[in-house]
Amino acid sequence: MANFDHIIVGGGIIGASAAYHLAREGAGSVLLLERNTLASAASSRAAGMVLQVSRNTTRTAMARQTRETIDVLVDELGADVGFHDVGSLRLAASDKCIAHLDAMAADAARHDIPFEWLDPQAAAELIPWLDPSLVRKVGFLPSDGYVDPYMLSMAYARAAAARGVEIRQGTAVTEVLTRNGRVVGVDTSAGRMESDSVIDAAGAWAALLSARVGYPLPMAPVRSHYWITKPNPTYGGDHPVITMPDVGAYARPDVGAILLGIHEPYSATFDARELPDDPAVFSPTVGEDHWDRLAEAAENIARFFPGIVEAQFPNYVAGLSTYTPDGKIILGSVPGLSGFLAASGCCGSGIVLSAGIGGTIADLALGRAPSIDIAPFRPDRFGPIDPFSVEFRDRCAASRANKSK
Ligand SMILES: Cc1cc2nc3c(=O)[nH]c(=O)nc-3n(C[C@H](O)[C@H](O)[C@H](O)COP(=O)(O)OP(=O)(O)OC[C@H]3O[C@@H](n4cnc5c(N)ncnc54)[C@H](O)[C@@H]3O)c2cc1C
């Protein structure tokens, strides 16, 4: 029977980053198991925004780690990882959003992340489609940008494999094995594998895996989606990513077009037990017209992007993010069991937090104190809940609606 020092379940960006960070720390034999193909679920559908600063200073520390790791991976692999260092702009038109932007400026300073105030007119020079007339304050973060999320996931996986991690695709974990209050291995579609360290990085299915050890994680699969316009020279070149919290929207360039995403007042949520194993056969927008969602948001977005009225959106991308009620990730041990670590509930930020999460989970798996305070991310922080219930899922959808507001 195969025996490993660490087994990671799930080959999305979080599992790949955990594998890379474990290997970088010389953690012994590491096995990464993915039942489909690497990065075939949420990690290839993301908008890929790398926005480092928030009002949550621990989150900022983790995001900054990702930004730094992107450069490390480029050096290590000697290859592009799909990062566009275009910077990001955050607009504020209301008192509330101005207060948030001021708090973010303070957090950027705390973490030594470059932050500049821009005149709204100067922002419009960077982004030709932007109408700045209602904008009162603009923050510019030149070291932000966006990344091809598939390329970054694969970069972690390739760098991990180069350091000796064994990656098996097409291998499903069907059971987590425990003995006397500790993990001892997993059963898979390719047989039993032993390890006293198992990491649950199973994305939208993470609560199903942890339910195998009697502790379904407090998170729910929530739909995220965006639209992409037709390319049009009036949209400008590879301009900064832009977030517009006043109207719950974000945008970034996409080869001459605009990728536009929204944080709806209510996002569709799903019972993880009813998801198929293969995300390729599932649409989170079944039975609903996604144009209705865009139309509902368009009037508000037109305050900053008047051209939305004539824009054509031939492309639509939807996927499942995982959210928690407080908008914070899940990171750490589940109660009453040693050797089982959860890394999930990324709240729509798994790409930008990938190195912070991977590095922290590697520290935990190696029994080291992580560099960040993980207490706010404890899996048991919500007390007894049923993560599959409609009531709990509604709380997770509400946390997506409030994201970045
Ligand atoms: C439309 C959209 C836009 C987004 N935009 C952004 C953004 O701009 N910036 C950002 O930071 N984040 C963004 N996100 C969120 C980001 O995509 C996720 O947080 C991140 O991809 C989660 O990675 P993951 O590895 O946890 O999950 P996934 O990528 O879903 O990977 C989980 C993997 O686990 C595998 N698995 C599950 N169960 C098993 C099992 N039993 N055995 C073996 N394998 C198993 C699955 O097959 C899957 O491949 C967006 C998400 C969506 C959907």
The ligand as a Gaussian input file, in Angstrom:
#p B3LYP/6-31G(d) Opt

LIG

0 1
 C      -16.922000      33.223000     -12.088000
 C      -15.871000      33.255000     -11.015000
 C      -15.035000      34.360000     -10.883000
 C      -14.026000      34.366000      -9.908000
 N      -13.166000      35.431000      -9.870000
 C      -12.136000      35.429000      -8.967000
 C      -11.172000      36.466000      -8.963000
 O      -11.231000      37.383000      -9.779000
 N      -10.165000      36.418000      -8.045000
 C      -10.069000      35.411000      -7.125000
 O       -9.156000      35.421000      -6.295000
 N      -10.974000      34.394000      -7.123000
 C      -11.992000      34.374000      -8.011000
 N      -12.903000      33.356000      -8.014000
 C      -12.828000      32.326000      -6.970000
 C      -11.787000      31.272000      -7.289000
 O      -12.013000      30.754000      -8.580000
 C      -11.899000      30.147000      -6.253000
 O      -11.861000      30.691000      -4.936000
 C      -10.751000      29.154000      -6.397000
 O      -10.632000      28.725000      -7.729000
 C      -10.999000      27.948000      -5.483000
 O       -9.997000      27.001000      -5.742000
 P      -10.132000      25.548000      -5.135000
 O       -8.860000      24.855000      -5.443000
 O      -10.543000      25.639000      -3.698000
 O      -11.381000      24.886000      -5.858000
 P      -11.532000      24.211000      -7.319000
 O      -10.777000      24.939000      -8.351000
 O      -13.001000      24.054000      -7.533000
 O      -10.834000      22.796000      -7.141000
 C      -11.354000      21.799000      -6.304000
 C      -10.969000      20.484000      -6.958000
 O      -11.231000      19.403000      -6.055000
 C      -11.569000      18.279000      -6.829000
 N      -12.238000      17.300000      -5.963000
 C      -13.382000      17.466000      -5.271000
 N      -13.686000      16.369000      -4.575000
 C      -12.713000      15.461000      -4.847000
 C      -12.487000      14.120000      -4.432000
 N      -13.319000      13.492000      -3.589000
 N      -11.390000      13.463000      -4.902000
 C      -10.515000      14.086000      -5.747000
 N      -10.701000      15.365000      -6.189000
 C      -11.783000      16.051000      -5.736000
 C      -12.478000      18.849000      -7.906000
 O      -12.575000      17.998000      -9.016000
 C      -11.791000      20.176000      -8.211000
 O      -10.922000      20.086000      -9.327000
 C      -13.904000      33.295000      -8.990000
 C      -14.756000      32.183000      -9.105000
 C      -15.713000      32.146000     -10.116000
 C      -16.594000      30.934000     -10.215000

